[in-house]
Amino acid sequence: MDFYQEYITTIHDFSIDKERLIKRINELKGRRPASLVIPILYEEVNNPPLKNIISNLNEGTCVNQVVVALAAENAEQYIHVVEFFKELNVPHIVVWCDGPRIQHILFTMKKMGIDLTSYKGKGKDVWIATGIATIDSYAIAYHDADIVTYSKDFPAKLLYPVVEPELNFFFNKGYYARINMENKTMHGRVFRLFIRPLLDTMQMDSKADILRYLLAFRYTLAGEFAMTSDLAMNIRIPADWGLEVGLLAEVYRNTTTKKVCQTDLGYYDHKHQDVGSNRSEGLCKMVGDIFTTFMRIATESTDNKISPSYLHGIHVKYKRLGQDLIRRYHADALCNGLCYNRHEEELYVDMFARVIRRAGEDYLEHPSDVLMPDWTRALSAMPDLREQLYEACVADEKEYCSGPVKGDD
């Protein structure tokens, strides 16, 4: 068995009794209540994975509330989502992050010097939902709405190391095998072919502790994680595709690695991004944003100065290490009977190398900061901000759906 421990604590699933975890979390609900945040796009509502997620949450009720961070364009879409989530028996609230009430609050914040109106996407929605979730929770779990292989033990595995007093971790990151067991296909291209060789490349030029820490995570891009509300209040969430990587860097800056762990979530599959034809689309956009995040980390936390020569070295070394990894993945796939197209993998490495060059040039010209302010700062400006956001959600549902929020007293 794989007992190997990384730089951070690794919790393997040798034979975890999931029912025991759920029972224990329920025992701790009074002292250490937990929330679950699910960011969703409107178009995900009709997809089978979300229906399966709701069904499993109804079976394994180990969270006190679910906060749905919704990106919807109009009231009709919002109403549809609220009606859809009536199938969820757990107390929950749908946050219309693009709705007029929430937007009014954000514009009020802007007048006070905290501008979130320029940010769009998952990061901003997660930021808003986190504020609401921390009102009455000791811990918060996060996961996406497109998990095909979801089961009721997902939130339990994420929350248990955080809420269990004998462990008392502040942050837990999920990891999993990105393999489709039906068609025997290896996924996780961005992590396998981009992030891992890029981190190895950066560590060749710097022995900074944060690089060792980032390399310890078995799936850096996992959108499944949990943390204490105190930690959630004190970290700055990135607003772009660098959310997961930037979040790990923020956790590193705000706590000790002894309080960070990762947990095996088993096999995992979700929707897959299209490649995209330029830096503003699909995987190209994702990889570009992630690379920019790594450059910010290198600027703030390592002894490297970002320059054209440094970026050129990163480009050359990354491509070589990426090609080396392809040979190893091919051997692993062959022995396990997995479908593996070496030529296609080579094309991805070539594409990612081009994105590195272009994103590096963009970063040198415009080293922008996409980290949103932490909640502690926001509350110093508007002490009742979380309550305002929650009341806006309640008012939205009463106006558009003619009924109280499920679980609202």
N, C-alpha and C positions, 0 to 999 in steps of 0.2 A: 504494500500500500504506500501511497505518497504521504509520508509524514513530514515532508520538508517544510521548514519554517522560513519565511522571508524576513526582510528587515522589519516588517510589521507582522503582527500576529495573523496567522492564516488558520481559519476554522474550516477544516475539511468535512465533507459529508461521507463518513465511512458507513454509518448506519444511524443517522440522527432520527430520534423519535419525534416526528413533527407534532403529534398530538400532545406530547409532553410539553413542548415549547409553547403551543397555543394555550394549554391549561395554565402554565406558569405565568404567561403574560396577562391572562385574565385575572389571576390572583393578585397581580401587581397593579391592576387598573386604577384602584383607588389611590395608591401612593404615586404611581408613575404612569399616568394616562398617556396614550399614544394616538397620534393622528397619522393619516395617510394622505399625501398630496399626489394627485394624478393630473399632469398637464395634458390637455387634449386639443386637437384641431377639430373643427366641426365635422369635417369629412370622415373622421375616424368613428363617428357614432354608429354608422351602419355596418361597420366591419365586424366580422365574427369574433376577433380577439377580445373586443371590449365586452361583448355579451358574455363570453366565457369568464372574463375577469369579475364581472358583477356576480355571476353565479357562484364562483369560488369564494368571493368575499362574504357572501351570504352564508356559506357553509362554515367558514373559519373566522368567526368574529373576534379578532384579537385587537381591533382598533376601536377607539372611542368615537372617532368621526373620520369621514372622508371629505377632503376638500378638493373639488374638481376645478382646476384652473383652465377655463375655456377661452379659446380664441374663436370668436364668432363675429360675422359681419353685420348681422341685423337681428332684430327681435324675434323673427320667425325661427331663425336658427337656434337662438337661445332657448325659446320655448320648447323646441323639439328636443333639445338636450335635457332640459329639466324633466320633461315627460319621460324620456328614455330612462333617466336615473331613478324614477319612481320604483323601478324593479329592485333597486338596492335597498335592503332592509336596515343596513347600518345607518345611523344618523349621518347626514351629509349636507353639504351646501355646494351649489354651483356658482362659481365666481365668474361673472361675465366681464372678463378683463378689458374688453374693448367697448363695453357699454357706456352710456352717457354718464351714469352716476360715478362709476370708477374713474372715468376720464376726468370728470370735474374735480375729484379729489386730487388726481395727479397734477392737474393744472394749478390747483391751490398750493401744492407742494412746490411747484416750479416758481411761483411767486415768492416763496420763502427761501429760494436758493438751492433746492434739490430737484433737479430736472430729470424725470424719467420719461417724459413725453417723446423724446427722440429715439428711445429704444423700442424695438418691436420684436416679437418672437417669444420663444419658450423661456428664455432667461427672465424677461420682465414678468411674465405670467407666474413663473415659479416664485419670484420675489414677492409678488402680491399675495399669493396663496400662503407662503411661509408666514407672513405677518398674521394672517387670520388663524393659521394652525397653531401658532405659538401662544395664543391667548390662554388656552386651557390645557396645554400638553407639556409633558416632560420630554417626550421624544417624538420625532417626526420621521416617517419613512416616505421615500419618493420612488415612483416607478412610472414608466411610460404606459400608454394605452394601446400599444400595438403588439403586446407579447403573445405570441401564438401558443407557447407552451406553458402558460400561466397555471399555477396551482395555488391552493389556499395557504400553503406553507411559505410562499414567497415573502409576504409581510412579516410572518413569524420569524423566519430566518434572519431577516434584516433587523428586526427590532429587539430580539432576545438579547444579543450581546450588549445592547445599549441600556435596556431597562432592568436587566438582572443585576441586583446589587452586588453579587459576588464577582461580577466581571467589571461593570461600570465603565465600559468603553464610551468614548464621546462620539466616535464616528465609525460606521461599518459600511464597507463597500461590497456589493455583490460581484461575484465573478462566475463564469460559466463556460461550458464548451460550446462554441458556435458551430455546431454541426447539425445539418438536417438529416435525421436518421432515416427518413423515408427514401430520399434520393441519394443518400450517402455523399453529401456535398459539404466541403469545408467553407465556412463563411468567415466573417470578421476581417475583411481585407484591409480596412483602414488601420486596425490595430496591428495585424500581422505584418503587413507590407509597408506601413508608414511609421506609426508611432514607435514600435519596438526598435527598428533599425535607426530611427532618428535619435531616440534616447541613447542608444549605444554609441552613436556618432558623437553626440554632445558630451557624453561621459569620457570619450577619448581625449577631449580637450580640457576637461574640468573634472575635478573630483568633488565637486560641491555635494553636500549631504542631501540636498533636495533632489538631485538626479538619482541618487541611490534609492531614495524614498519612492520616487515615481516609478522606477524600474521594478519595485517590489510588488506593484499591483498587477495581478495576473490578467485583468481586463480593464485597462485604464478608461475605456470609453463606456463602461457600463453605466446606464442611466438609473440603476437600482442602488439605492443607498439609504442609510438612516443616520440620524445624529440627534444629540440633545437639543432642546429648544435654546438653551443658553449659547451653544456654539452657533446655531442657525442665526441667532440675533447679531453675532459679531463677525460674520464673514461677508465678503463682498462677492456677489454672484456675477459672473460674466454674462453678457447679454447676447453673445453670438454662438457659433457652433463650438467654440472652445469651452463651453459650459462645464463639461465633466472634468477636463484637464485643469482648467482654471480653478474649479472648486477644490480639487485635491491640493493645489498650491496654497489656496487660502486656508484649508484645514491645517496644512503644515505650519503656516505662519501663526496660527492661533491656538495650537495645542501641542502636546508632546506626542511623539510617535508611539509611546507606550500605551496611549489611549486610542490608538487607531487600529482597526482590524479589517479583514476581508473574509467573506463567507462564500462557500461553494453553493451555488443555486442550481447545480446540475446542468442538464442540457437546455438550450435556449434557442428560440428562433423568433424573429419579428420581421417587419417589412424591411425591404432592402432599398437603399438609395440608388437612383439612377446615376450614371457617371457624370453627366453634364458635359457641355461643349466648351465652357469657359469658366473663369474664376467666380462667376456669380451663380452657378448652378450646381446642383447635385453634390457628388463626392468631391468635385473640384472646389466648390465653395467650402465644404466641410473641412477638407484638408488645408486649404488656405487659412481659414480661421484658426484651426488648431496650431498650425505652424506659427502664426502671429502670436498666439498665446505662449508657445514655447519661447519665442524671442523675448517676450516680456519677462518671462521667468528667468531667462538667461541674463537679461539686463539687470533685474532686481536682486538676483540671488546667487549669481556666479561671478567669477573673476574675468569673464569674457567681455570684451567690448565688441558690440555689433558693428561690423564694417564690411565693405564689399569683399575684402579678402577672406574674412571669417565666413561669410555666406557662401563664397565659392568653395571653401574647404568643406563646409557642411554638405553642399550639393554633391561633390565628388565622392566623399566618404559614405554618405547615405546610400548612393546608388550602388556602390560596391557591396556594402553590408546587406542591402536589400536583395541583391542577386545571390549572395551567399545563403541567405535564409530560404530562398526559393528551393534550393537543392535539399535543404533539411526538411522543409514541408513536403516535398515530393516523396522523400523516403518514408516519412511518417504516414502520408496518405496511402502509399503503395502497400505498406505492411498492414494497414487497417482496412484495405479494400475500398478506399474513398475515391470518388471521382476527382481528378486533379489535372488542370490544364496548365502546364508550365509556361507555354507561350503566352497565354492570357495573363498569367501572373507577372511575367516579364513586362508586358505592356502596361500594367498598372504601375509597376515601379518606375518605368520611363515617364509615365504621366505625372506621378507624384513628384518626381525629380524636377520636372518642368514647373510644377506648381510651387515648389520650394524656391526656385530661382525668381519667379515672378512675385510671389508673396514676400520674399526677402527684399526685393527692390521696392515694393510698395511700403514695407515697414520702415525702411531707411528714409523714405520721403515723408511718410505720415505715420510716425510712431504713436498711434492713437490708443487711448485707454477706454476699454469697453466694460470696465468693472463698475457695476452699480454701487451706490453707497450702502453700507451695512445698516441693518435695522436700528441699531443703537443710535447712530447719528440721526436717522429719520425721526425717531421718537424724541430726540432732544429738541427737534424743531416743532413737531406736532405730537405731543404726548398721547393724544387719544386717536392716533392715526389707525391703529389696528381695529379699534371699535368702530370708527367711521367706515372702514372698508367692509366690516361684517354687516353693519346696519344697511349699507348700500346693497349688499347681496340680498338681505331680507326684503328690502323695499322693492328690488327688481322682481323677485318672485311673487310678491303680493300684487304688484301692478300688472305684470304680464301673464301670470299663471293663476291668479285669483286664489291663492292658498298659501299657508305658511310653509317655511322651509321644513323638510322632514327632520324630526328630531329637535326642532326649535321649541323651547318652552315659553 
